Amino acid sequence: IVLQGSYKRDTIEEMVYITPDGSKYLSEYPYWKQLDMERGLPLFQRLESEYRGFMREKTEFLNFYEDDTYLIYADMSSAHRSVEPTDFTLVIDVLDKETDEETSFDYHLSAVEDDIHFIMVEDVQRIDDNLKIMTSNVHDNGDQSIRVYTFDMDAETLLDDETVITATEPDENHSIDFVKLPGPDDYQPEEYAVISQVETEYVEMDDGMYMDEKLSRELFAYDFATGEVETFDPSEEWGKQPDVDLFDGSRLYVTEMEDHTLHVSIYNIADAATADAFKVDLPKGALNDSVADDSERMGVHDAMGDSVADDIAADDGMDDEAQKPNMTISHNRLLIYTPTVKPEQPASLFVVDTDTGDIVYEGNIVEKDSANDEDYTLSLHNLTLVQ
């Protein structure tokens, strides 16, 4: 387990990475790594270590695809005239792991889309011998679209380019935005990409300020294998339009806190139905807004059967209206962790099997040197399960 967070004492704040072996601060990394903090994430570090030559000059952390045979990277480059980009080019790099052969090719997009103001790569997937690259596009008139480009990997040619979702900007008081739900924090194949389309109205208040009011939300699932797009409404199963928290590539997760119990509902996209729900009973106080002191170093501490877990369970510090903890999905595991850490008590970590709902790991972040009594705040914002 590797956590990424921001550590603050007095007026000094610094990014920190916490592992079972201890912690490492931003200032301890080489200068070139400090310029790109994404390179400190474990998955990116693994790629740099195993495929150093291929990873050279690759900076977009989410633009990778990896399976047992291929490592693929796609990025968008653009020429600039005045202050706005023009002449977009999709650049694709492929590493065959079995032969260690690298190939690169690019595709000029301006002939396809002349009214594009901005393009961003959203997803990269390989289906058999074809490569699919999904992009989000902002048009000159304010409209938005999601487009999928399909390439023949062997011939390095474009087979198809298709606009799969479009949205027209209503007026100056409304906006429609596409948000791709993040999948697992790795580069493994995914069956679907899920796009959330949100319509927002800007309402002027009495004081002249504007407030954003969400009017509607629609969910789309793009099937990479078939190229089909389905609009689905989980509210038909849940009785309301839920806030979808997590996506694992084929299933959506909705979570709700009730006292010290985390209720988890799962929606299976292929079946268009909810799967078995489960609940996780968390120790009282385990996810309250607190954690251990920092001092010089911290480390992930295995708390299974440890007295530390008993101390947490004895603390009834969590309010009835408990806030949700931070959560992520990785390798069919639901990872739950304390968002903010202070000296009052250890930060808690839980790993839950999404198939059974069982807690398979409990841990805490504990200080290794308690000599320093100064207050601090440790804000955790990313957790990775490295296998």
N, C-alpha and C positions, 0 to 999 in steps of 0.2 A: 504494500500500500504506500503510495506517495501522495502527499498533500502539498498544495501550493497556496500560499497566503501572504498577507501583508502584516508585518510586525511593527508596532509603533510604541516607542517609549519617549515620554516628554514630547519634543517637537521633531524627533527623528523617526522617519518611517522607511522601512526597507522590505523588499520582497524576500520571502524565505521558502525553501523547499524542505519538507520534513519526511524522513523515511525511517524504517526500523533501525537504521544505523546511526540516526541523529539528524541534525539539520544543517543546511547550507544556505548562506545568505547571498544575495545578489552580488555584493562587493567581493565575494570569494571566487566568483566566476571570472574567466578571462574577459578582457574588455570587449572582444568581438562578440562574445555570447551575451554580454549585457545589452548590446545594441538591439538584440532580437530576443526578447524574453521567451518566446515560444520555443526556442531551442533548448530551454531548460526543462521542458516537459518530457516525461520519460519516453513516450512513444516516438517523439521526434529524435531524442537522443539515441534511441535504439537504431533507428534508420541511419543516422549519421555514423554510428559505430560500425554497422554491418555493411553499409553500402556508401562508403565515404565518397568515392568518385562520382557516383550517380547523384548524390545529394548536394553536390556543389552548386551554389547560387540558387538553391530552391528555398523559398522563404514563406510561401503560403501554406500554413500548417494544415488546413482542411482540404487541400486539393489533391490528396493522394488516394490511391486505391492499391490494396495489397492482397494477394492470395498466395498459394503455395508456389505458383509458377511465375507470376508477374508482379512487379512494382511499377505503378504508373503515376505520372504527375501531369496535370494540365493547368495552364495558366493563361491569362489574357494579357496581351500587350497592346499598346495603342500609341499612335503618333499624335502629336499635339499641334494644333494650329491656334494661335492666340492662347486662351486659357482653357479651351475645351478640347477633349480628346476626339480624334477622328481615326478612321482606318484601323479598326480593331482586327487583331490577329490572334487566333487560338493556337497556342504552342503546346505540343504534346511530346512527352519523353517517356519511353518504355524501356524497362530493364527485364530481360529474360533471365530469371534466376538460374535456370538449368544450364544455359550456355554462357552466362555472364555477358551477353551481347546487349548493347545499348543502341536504340534507334530513336530518331527524333523526326517529327514532321510538323508542319503548321498549316493552318487554313485561314485564308483571308475572308473576313466576315462582311466587309463593307458592301460587297456586291449583293449580299443577301438582305442586309438590314441597313438602309441608308438613313433612317430616321432615329437611330439609337444614340442616346446621349451618354449612357453608362451601361456597362456589362460586367457581371461578376460570375465567376464559376461557383456553382452551388454544390455540385456532386459529380463524382467520377465512378462509373461502374463498368465492369466487363461482363458481357453476356455472350458466352461461347467465344467466337472469333471476332466479335464486334465490340466496339468501345462506345459507350454512351456518356455524353457530357451534358449536364444540365446547367443552364445559366439563367440568372434573373436579369431582366433588362428594363431600363427606364428610357422611355421614348421622349423625343423632343417636346411633344405636346403634353407631357405629364402622365400619359398612360403607362401601364406596367405589363410585363408579360413574363412567362416562364417558357423557355425554349429548350429543346433537346436535340443535340447533334449526334448522329450515329455514324461511326467510321468503321471501315473494314481495316482491322489492325494489320493484316498481311499486306494488302495492297496500298495501305496508307491513303485511302481515298474516302471522300464523304459519300455515304449511302443515302442519308436522309437528314433533313432539318425540319423540325416541326414545332410550331407554337402550340403548346398543350394547354396553357391557361392564359387568359387575358383579363385585364381590368381597365375600365375607362375612368379617368379622374372626373368625378361628378361636377364640382364647382370649387370656388376658392374657399368655401367654408367646410368642405368635406375632403377627406383623403381616403384612398384605398391602398393598403400596403400588403405585400406578400412577405411572409416569414416562413422559411424552411425550418421545420422542427429538427433540432440536432439529433443525430443518431448516436450509437455507441461511441465511446471515445477511442476508437481504433479505426483502422482502414479496411476492415473486413467487408465482404460482399453484403449488400442489403437487397431485400426483395422490393422495397418501396421507398419512395421519397414522399414525405407528407408536407403539404404546403397549407399554411393557414392564411386565409384572406380576411383582413380586418378592415371594416369601414369605420372611420372616426369622424365625428363632427366637432368643429371648434366653436364653442359657445362663449359669447362675450358676457362677462359678469358685470355687476353693478359698478365695480371699481374700475372698469375698463380692461381688466385682465381677461385672458382667455383660458378656458378649461377644456381639456380633451375629454370627450364623451364617446365611449365605444358603442356604436349602434348595432353592429352585427358581426358575426364571425362564421366563416364557412371553411370547412376542411376538405382538401383534395388529396387523393392518394394516387400517385403515378406508379404503375407497375412496370419495372424496368424490363421484364421478360416479354410482356405482351405489347407494351407501349400504350396501354389503355389508361384513361384517367377516370376515376370514380369520385363523385361527391358523396360524402357520407356524413351522417348526423348521429353522433353517439348519444344525443339527448333522447333519441327514440328508445334506447336501452336504459339510460339512467334516469329519464324523466326530467332532465334539465340539460342545458348546454354547459358541460363541465370545462374547467380549465385543465387542459391536458398538460401534465408536467413532464412526462418522459416518453421516449420512443426508442425501441431497440432494433429497428429495421423492419419489423413485421407486426409489432404490437404496440398499442398506446397504453400509457399508465396514467390513471387519475388518483391522486392521494388526498386524503382529508385527515386532520388531526382531531381526535376526541379525547380530552383529558390526556392520558399518557399512551393512548393507542393510535397507531397509524393505520388507517384503513386504505387498502390498495385495491383498485378495480382495474381490470385489464380488458382492453378491447382488441380483438383479433381482426385485422383488416381483411384477410382472405375470407374469413367466415362471416364478416359483417355482423359480428355478435360479440357480446362480452364473454370472456373466459372466466374461469373460476377466480373469484376474489379471495383475498386473504387479509389478515390483520397482523400487525406486529406490535406486541406489548413491550414498550420501552420502560426501563427503570425510571422511577420518579426522580426528577432533577437531572436526568442524564443529558437532556438536550436543552436545559435552561441556558440563558445567555451568559455563559461563563466557561472558565477552564483553568488550567494550572498556570503557575508562574513560569516565566521564561528563563531568566538567568542567561547562561551562556549557550546552552544547547537543549533541544528537545528531541524526543524520539517516540515512535509509535510503540506502545507497550501492550503486550498481550495480556488481556484482563480476564480471560476465561478462568473461572474458579479462583480468581485473585481477590484479596480483601478489598482492593480498590473498588471493584464492582459492588461489593457489599456496602461500602461507604456511600456510593452513589445511590443505591437502592434505598438506603435509609433516609435520604434527603428528599423531602417532599416539596422542593422549591419550585416545581413547575406549576404555573397557574392553570386554572381550568380551561381558559381560552388560550391554549398553547399555540405558539407560532410554529409553522412548519420548519423542520430542519432543512439543511442543504441535502440534495439527493442527486444521484446520477446512476446510469445503468451501464454495466460492463460485464461481458462474458456471462450473461444470464444471472447476474447478481445485482441486487439493489443496494447501493452504497449510501449510507446515511451518516451524516456527520454534523457536529456543532458548527454553526456559522461564525460565531464570535466567541473569542476566548479571553478571559480575564483571570486574575490570580486566585479567585475564590475557590474554584474546583477544577478537576481535570476535564478536558474536552473529550467527548465521547464519539466513538466510531462503531458502526454496526454494518455487517455484511449479511444480506438476506438472500436466500435462494428463491428466485422468482417462481420456480415451479412448485415449491412446497410451502413457501412463506416462513420457513425456519430460519432463525438467526444462526448463521454458521461461524460467525466471528464477532467478538466484542473486543474493543480496545480503547485506550485512552492516550492522550498526549500528556506526558508528565515531565516536569523539570528534572534535570539531572544534578543541578546545583541550586540549593534553596538559600544560598547566602545572601542573594540580592532581594531585598524586600520592596523595591520600587514597583509602582503600578505600571502596567503595560496593557496593550490590546493586541490580540492576534486575530485577524479576520481571515478566515479560510474560504476560498472561493473555487477550489478545484481539487478533486480527488481522483486518482487513477489507480486501477487494480492492474498490476503488471504480472503477467504469467509467463 
